[in-house]
Amino acid sequence: MAAHMPGLEFEKPIIELERKIEELKGFTAHKDIDISSEVLRLEDKLAQIKKEVYENLTPWQRVQIARHPKRPYTLDYIDMMMTSFIEIHGDRHFADDKALVALLAKLDGESVVVVGHQKGRDTKENLERNFGSAHPEGYRKAMRVMKIAEKFNLPIIVFIDTPGAYPGIGAEERGQAEAIAYNLREMAGLRAIIIVVVIGEGGSGGALGIGVGDKAYVMENAYYSVISPEGCAAILWKERSKSPDAAAALKLTAKDLYEMKIIDGIIKEPLGGAHRNPQEAAENIKKIIKKDLAALKDISKDKLLDNRYARIRSIGVFKE
């Protein structure tokens, strides 16, 4: 990681040590002094601190990594994993929602449909992308493109990364709840392979609106939750400072979700998060997707839907 990359509060010791190593390397580059042993000692220390910090992250710290401003987004992964992509715009009813992108692409020569939330890198782009919070027209566009996938027998790959569906008046007037509910119903019966990956934030109905599939994965430092930790803290304790407690109570980490059998697996990230080595993160996602595509292709569409239904029905516990 470059020394200037923005860090989180708990990463400060790591960033300071990284900066010190960079300075030492820069200092010796222009002077005839050998301090390679000191640099090696500091690099060993850095590796140890990184291991201690990143292997013992709290749920709240993972939420912070999921929101890291340098974390790869949907279009970044498409760019790293796929070729020949063409973006499809608009829902044919109201507008084109830039918070949710839909594309035709090739994954190692195989045609696929990709749907995913897209955040912005700076304030201007975030306003344009609505911070990754989709409007009803975004969910309707997603379904329009998924129907194309069904028609032409193309697999669907979904990337989830949203704090939640947009809760504004306009979105409600245009049927936000109906758009999400419609997608849930239609995706449950869509005769196409659907693989879902939560790459960052997986917030509530905003995530579920494109989140029904045959396989679902959450990246190691992503989260998937019924509500944001801040929203939960505001409801339960009436104060935002309780967000770390809410994150722990919500069981929103990949590990918790896998143990509860809500997801099919955890996708490993480079030490410190996907932003530290986006290419490695992309390769890890691609490997899982390709493995699943190969396995799911051999299953008949009727069996695929039966399995999808059984998968959804198995989530949760029923008590009389």
BELNORRA-V588913 format. One record per residue. N is the residue number from 1. RES is the residue in one letter. D_FIRST is the distance of its C-alpha to the first C-alpha in Angstrom with 1 decimal. Layout:
BEGIN
N_RES_D_FIRST ; N_RES_D_FIRST
END
This chain:
BEGIN
1_M_0.0 ; 2_A_3.8 ; 3_A_6.4 ; 4_H_8.4 ; 5_M_6.9 ; 6_P_9.9 ; 7_G_10.2 ; 8_L_13.3 ; 9_E_16.1 ; 10_F_15.7 ; 11_E_12.0 ; 12_K_13.2 ; 13_P_13.8 ; 14_I_10.3 ; 15_I_9.0 ; 16_E_12.1 ; 17_L_11.7 ; 18_E_8.2 ; 19_R_10.1 ; 20_K_13.1 ; 21_I_11.9 ; 22_E_10.7 ; 23_E_14.2 ; 24_L_16.0 ; 25_K_14.8 ; 26_G_15.8 ; 27_F_19.0 ; 28_T_20.1 ; 29_A_19.6 ; 30_H_22.6 ; 31_K_24.7 ; 32_D_26.6 ; 33_I_25.3 ; 34_D_24.0 ; 35_I_21.7 ; 36_S_19.9 ; 37_S_21.3 ; 38_E_19.8 ; 39_V_16.3 ; 40_L_16.9 ; 41_R_18.3 ; 42_L_15.4 ; 43_E_13.0 ; 44_D_15.6 ; 45_K_15.8 ; 46_L_12.1 ; 47_A_12.5 ; 48_Q_15.7 ; 49_I_14.6 ; 50_K_11.9 ; 51_K_14.9 ; 52_E_17.3 ; 53_V_15.5 ; 54_Y_14.4 ; 55_E_17.6 ; 56_N_19.8 ; 57_L_18.7 ; 58_T_21.7 ; 59_P_22.7 ; 60_W_22.0 ; 61_Q_18.4 ; 62_R_18.0 ; 63_V_19.7 ; 64_Q_17.2 ; 65_I_14.3 ; 66_A_16.7 ; 67_R_17.0 ; 68_H_13.4 ; 69_P_13.8 ; 70_K_10.9 ; 71_R_12.3 ; 72_P_14.0 ; 73_Y_17.8 ; 74_T_20.9 ; 75_L_21.1 ; 76_D_17.6 ; 77_Y_18.6 ; 78_I_22.0 ; 79_D_20.5 ; 80_M_18.4 ; 81_M_21.3 ; 82_M_24.5 ; 83_T_26.7 ; 84_S_29.8 ; 85_F_29.0 ; 86_I_31.5 ; 87_E_31.1 ; 88_I_34.2 ; 89_H_35.1 ; 90_G_37.5 ; 91_D_39.6 ; 92_R_43.0 ; 93_H_44.1 ; 94_F_42.3 ; 95_A_39.1 ; 96_D_35.7 ; 97_D_33.1 ; 98_K_29.7 ; 99_A_28.0 ; 100_L_29.0 ; 101_V_28.6 ; 102_A_30.7 ; 103_L_30.5 ; 104_L_32.3 ; 105_A_30.0 ; 106_K_30.1 ; 107_L_28.1 ; 108_D_28.6 ; 109_G_31.9 ; 110_E_33.1 ; 111_S_33.9 ; 112_V_32.3 ; 113_V_32.3 ; 114_V_29.0 ; 115_V_29.2 ; 116_G_26.4 ; 117_H_25.5 ; 118_Q_23.4 ; 119_K_21.8 ; 120_G_21.0 ; 121_R_17.9 ; 122_D_20.0 ; 123_T_23.3 ; 124_K_25.5 ; 125_E_24.0 ; 126_N_24.0 ; 127_L_27.7 ; 128_E_28.4 ; 129_R_26.7 ; 130_N_28.2 ; 131_F_24.9 ; 132_G_25.3 ; 133_S_28.7 ; 134_A_31.2 ; 135_H_34.9 ; 136_P_37.8 ; 137_E_37.7 ; 138_G_34.2 ; 139_Y_35.5 ; 140_R_38.6 ; 141_K_36.7 ; 142_A_34.7 ; 143_M_38.0 ; 144_R_39.6 ; 145_V_37.0 ; 146_M_37.2 ; 147_K_40.9 ; 148_I_40.4 ; 149_A_38.3 ; 150_E_41.2 ; 151_K_43.8 ; 152_F_42.2 ; 153_N_41.0 ; 154_L_37.3 ; 155_P_34.7 ; 156_I_32.7 ; 157_I_29.0 ; 158_V_27.9 ; 159_F_24.5 ; 160_I_24.9 ; 161_D_22.7 ; 162_T_25.0 ; 163_P_25.9 ; 164_G_29.5 ; 165_A_32.1 ; 166_Y_33.1 ; 167_P_35.9 ; 168_G_37.5 ; 169_I_41.3 ; 170_G_41.1 ; 171_A_39.1 ; 172_E_41.7 ; 173_E_44.6 ; 174_R_43.3 ; 175_G_43.2 ; 176_Q_39.7 ; 177_A_41.0 ; 178_E_43.2 ; 179_A_40.5 ; 180_I_38.3 ; 181_A_41.3 ; 182_Y_42.5 ; 183_N_39.2 ; 184_L_39.3 ; 185_R_42.8 ; 186_E_42.2 ; 187_M_39.0 ; 188_A_40.9 ; 189_G_43.5 ; 190_L_41.6 ; 191_R_42.6 ; 192_A_39.2 ; 193_I_36.4 ; 194_I_33.7 ; 195_I_30.3 ; 196_V_28.3 ; 197_V_24.6 ; 198_V_23.2 ; 199_I_19.6 ; 200_G_19.1 ; 201_E_22.1 ; 202_G_25.4 ; 203_G_27.9 ; 204_S_31.6 ; 205_G_34.0 ; 206_G_31.4 ; 207_A_29.6 ; 208_L_32.8 ; 209_G_34.3 ; 210_I_32.4 ; 211_G_31.7 ; 212_V_34.8 ; 213_G_34.3 ; 214_D_35.2 ; 215_K_31.9 ; 216_A_29.3 ; 217_Y_25.8 ; 218_V_23.2 ; 219_M_19.5 ; 220_E_18.4 ; 221_N_16.9 ; 222_A_19.3 ; 223_Y_22.8 ; 224_Y_26.3 ; 225_S_29.0 ; 226_V_32.4 ; 227_I_31.3 ; 228_S_28.2 ; 229_P_27.9 ; 230_E_28.9 ; 231_G_31.9 ; 232_C_33.0 ; 233_A_32.8 ; 234_A_34.8 ; 235_I_37.5 ; 236_L_37.8 ; 237_W_37.2 ; 238_K_37.5 ; 239_E_34.4 ; 240_R_30.8 ; 241_S_29.7 ; 242_K_30.7 ; 243_S_27.9 ; 244_P_26.2 ; 245_D_29.7 ; 246_A_30.2 ; 247_A_26.9 ; 248_A_28.2 ; 249_A_31.7 ; 250_L_30.8 ; 251_K_29.4 ; 252_L_26.8 ; 253_T_24.0 ; 254_A_23.9 ; 255_K_25.4 ; 256_D_28.2 ; 257_L_28.9 ; 258_Y_29.1 ; 259_E_31.4 ; 260_M_33.6 ; 261_K_33.8 ; 262_I_32.7 ; 263_I_30.1 ; 264_D_30.3 ; 265_G_26.9 ; 266_I_23.3 ; 267_I_20.6 ; 268_K_17.8 ; 269_E_14.2 ; 270_P_11.1 ; 271_L_10.7 ; 272_G_9.4 ; 273_G_10.5 ; 274_A_11.0 ; 275_H_8.5 ; 276_R_5.5 ; 277_N_8.0 ; 278_P_10.9 ; 279_Q_13.0 ; 280_E_13.3 ; 281_A_14.2 ; 282_A_16.7 ; 283_E_18.2 ; 284_N_18.8 ; 285_I_20.6 ; 286_K_22.5 ; 287_K_23.8 ; 288_I_25.3 ; 289_I_26.8 ; 290_K_28.4 ; 291_K_29.8 ; 292_D_31.4 ; 293_L_32.7 ; 294_A_34.5 ; 295_A_36.0 ; 296_L_37.1 ; 297_K_38.7 ; 298_D_41.4 ; 299_I_42.5 ; 300_S_45.2 ; 301_K_44.5 ; 302_D_47.1 ; 303_K_45.4 ; 304_L_42.0 ; 305_L_43.3 ; 306_D_45.1 ; 307_N_41.9 ; 308_R_39.9 ; 309_Y_42.7 ; 310_A_42.8 ; 311_R_39.0 ; 312_I_39.3 ; 313_R_42.5 ; 314_S_41.0 ; 315_I_38.5 ; 316_G_39.8 ; 317_V_42.8 ; 318_F_46.3 ; 319_K_48.8 ; 320_E_52.4
END
